[in-house]
Amino acid sequence: MEIIIYTQTENTQKDVLLNQLSKMVQPVSVMIFDIEGLFQQLKLKVSGETILVFLIFSEEQLDALLENKTRFFNIRFIILLSEDHKDLVSKALAMQPRYLGYTAKDYTDVGNVLNKMIKNSN
């Protein structure tokens, strides 16, 4: 089982998320990528379970993911938005995530969702 986190490299929320996940989620491999690295990794991935976590901080990031929505077919993922903006929420829900949350929280909810997703994959 791998957890892949997509975010911009300068995003400091990834450190907060990783810290919280290390306390809550059973040990799994966690990798962090920007958009180009994410698609490269997904192309190389040939086996094993993967869960994606998208830390979205701009509408442009979300638009880029929506344009590539078909690449995420059959991959379970979570979307975390930076704000509760109606347009962002609508676009995020169009991607059909397993969970939609916000980065302003302490990520306890994300840890709980990931644990359930990992448990259900076994």
ABEGO torsion letter per residue (X at the ends): XBBBBBBBAABAAAAAAAAAAAAABBBBBBBBBBAAAAAAAAAABABEBBBBBBBBABAAAAAAAAAAAAAABGBBBBBBBABBBAAAAAAAAAAGBABBBBAABAGAAAAAAAAAAAAAAX
